[in-house]
Amino acid sequence: MNIINKKNLIIFAVIFLLQLWFVPNVGAQSHDKIDKDEIFEEELPATDPFASGAGAISLDQSIETDELGSGAGIINNMKLVGTISGAHKKIAVLAMPDGRALKFEENEFATDNLQILEIYEDFIVIRVDAKDQFEVYMNNQIRPMEGN
């Protein structure tokens, strides 16, 4: 009988120690850790990224005007935001001040007097009024085409 009691006591002790070992730490947290958690759980201000963006539009227009000067009027305040080169087509993506994106292929008219002539990796060549040619770069620089 004594051996069975010792055996049961050992099994009970092993089970008890294993439970203590696998139970997650349920002790109280230190004061520093609580403060850090509270900092990370602060609520951020709610802003709607899909709102009309009236403030952003006016900001973009002022930036274009400052950087480009009179050149911004050449492409009607549109920005070159990307170019796509495929096996058979090249596409230029221009962004309007109101946030719309328009895509144009080579030799396509963007407006009545603005034609996209050539599309390169980081700039496009445009023709204005069927006479003046300009290079429009991704960083909003517009330069007259050399040889004009």
C-alpha positions in Angstrom: 0.0 0.0 0.0 2.8 2.3 0.8 4.3 1.9 -2.7 0.9 2.8 -4.4 0.6 5.9 -2.3 4.2 7.1 -3.2 3.4 6.3 -6.9 0.2 8.3 -6.8 1.9 11.2 -5.0 4.7 11.3 -7.6 2.2 11.3 -10.4 0.2 14.1 -8.7 3.4 16.1 -8.2 4.5 15.7 -11.8 1.1 16.8 -13.1 1.0 19.7 -10.8 4.5 20.9 -11.8 3.7 20.5 -15.5 0.5 22.6 -15.1 2.6 25.4 -13.4 5.1 25.2 -16.2 2.7 25.4 -19.1 0.3 28.0 -17.6 0.9 31.4 -19.0 2.2 34.2 -16.8 -0.8 35.5 -15.0 1.1 37.7 -12.6 0.6 41.4 -12.4 2.4 43.5 -15.0 4.9 46.1 -14.0 3.9 49.7 -14.0 6.3 50.6 -16.9 4.8 47.9 -19.2 1.2 49.1 -18.6 2.2 52.7 -19.5 3.8 51.5 -22.8 0.7 49.5 -23.7 -1.5 52.6 -23.0 0.6 54.7 -25.3 0.3 52.2 -28.1 -3.5 51.9 -27.6 -4.2 55.6 -28.1 -6.9 56.2 -30.6 -5.8 57.9 -33.8 -7.8 60.7 -35.4 -10.3 59.4 -37.9 -9.6 60.7 -41.4 -11.4 59.5 -44.5 -8.9 58.8 -47.3 -11.8 58.7 -49.8 -13.2 62.1 -48.9 -13.4 64.8 -51.5 -9.9 66.0 -50.6 -10.6 69.6 -51.2 -7.5 70.6 -49.1 -5.2 68.2 -50.9 -6.3 69.4 -54.3 -5.6 73.1 -53.6 -2.2 72.0 -52.1 -1.3 70.1 -55.2 -2.2 73.0 -57.5 -0.1 75.4 -55.5 2.8 73.1 -55.6 2.5 72.7 -59.4 2.3 76.4 -59.9 5.4 77.1 -57.7 7.5 74.4 -59.4 6.5 74.8 -63.0 5.7 78.5 -63.2 4.2 79.1 -66.6 4.8 75.5 -67.7 1.9 74.2 -65.6 -0.5 75.7 -68.1 1.0 73.7 -70.9 -0.5 70.4 -69.8 -3.5 71.9 -67.9 -2.0 71.2 -64.4 -1.8 67.5 -65.1 1.1 65.5 -63.6 2.9 62.6 -65.2 2.6 59.9 -62.5 3.6 56.8 -64.4 4.6 55.1 -67.7 3.9 51.6 -68.7 5.9 49.9 -71.4 4.6 46.7 -73.0 5.7 44.6 -75.9 3.3 46.4 -78.3 2.2 49.5 -76.5 3.5 52.3 -74.3 1.1 54.1 -72.0 1.5 57.4 -70.0 -0.6 57.9 -66.9 -1.4 61.5 -66.1 -3.2 62.7 -62.9 -5.7 65.5 -63.0 -5.8 68.1 -60.1 -9.0 66.5 -58.8 -7.4 63.1 -58.5 -8.6 61.4 -61.6 -6.0 59.4 -63.6 -6.0 59.4 -67.3 -4.0 57.0 -69.6 -2.8 57.9 -73.1 -0.9 56.0 -75.7 1.7 57.4 -78.1 0.4 59.7 -80.8 -2.9 60.2 -78.9 -4.4 63.6 -78.1 -4.8 64.4 -74.4 -6.7 67.6 -75.2 -7.5 69.5 -78.5 -4.1 71.1 -78.6 -1.9 68.6 -76.6 -0.6 65.4 -78.2 1.5 62.7 -76.5 4.2 62.0 -79.1 6.6 59.6 -77.4 6.7 57.8 -74.1 9.9 56.9 -72.4 10.7 55.3 -69.0 10.8 58.4 -66.9 9.4 61.2 -69.2 7.1 61.8 -72.2 7.4 64.1 -75.2 4.4 66.2 -76.0 3.4 68.6 -78.8 1.4 71.7 -78.0 -0.5 73.6 -80.7 1.1 71.3 -83.4 4.3 73.3 -83.2 6.1 73.3 -79.8 7.5 70.1 -78.3 8.2 69.7 -74.6 9.6 67.0 -72.4 7.5 66.3 -69.3 9.3 64.5 -66.5 8.0 62.5 -63.5 9.3 65.1 -61.1 6.9 67.7 -62.7 9.6 69.4 -64.7 8.6 70.6 -68.2 11.5 71.4 -70.6 11.4 72.5 -74.2 12.5 69.8 -76.5 16.1 70.3 -77.8 16.2 71.4 -81.4 13.0 73.6 -81.2 
